[in-house]
Amino acid sequence: MAEITVDKTYGDALYQAARDVDKVDTIHEESKGIENIFEASPDLFTLLVNPTISAPNKKDIVKQVFGGRVSQEMENFLYVLIDKGRMRNYPRIVRSYEDLLDEAEGFSGGVVYSAIPLDDDRVAKVEEQTSKLLNENVKLRNEKDASLIGGIKVMIDGKVIDASIKKRLEDLGSTLKK
């Protein structure tokens, strides 16, 4: 639970700072770009979260890799995460930032879980169907959950729509026990 609070706190701080300097979209693009770099170069991310490497050395690495390629606000935010030992939370902080951005644009943010990753077209179709069902604008991100076996499970603002094979098997098992 503490990790969720940390993610939301830092995501909110980044969003407020970006809004204050009128760079909400720029910071969003930069944060996603940085996340893509971390995914493509996991060793870089591992280096930045390694507790045996000093904060000044990590900041030097950030300056070498991102200096002049991202806004000063984004670079400073990475420095804060390094100073506070929160760099490992970066991907979840970005999710929190995106949730705030979606909310500001009138969307309810949520997650569509699937056994295998969904392509953008399929996510868009699920968003459309879910929006109609809930009668609100919905924006979803896809996360893999192999335990579902097949199908999908959608979670939005505490609401769950479970159309997974796992749920169907659980329901069938309950019915057979009766």
Buried (B, 14 or more C-beta within 10 A) or exposed (E): EEEEEBBBBBBBBBBEBBBEEEBBEBBBBBBEBBBEBBEEEEEBBEBBBEEEBEEEBBBEBBEEBBEEEBBEBBBEBBBBBBEEEBBBBBBBBBBBBBBBBBEEEEBBBBBBBBBEEBEEEBBEEBBEEBBEEBEEEBBBEBBEBEEBEEBBBBBBEEEEBBEBEBBBEEEEEEEEEE
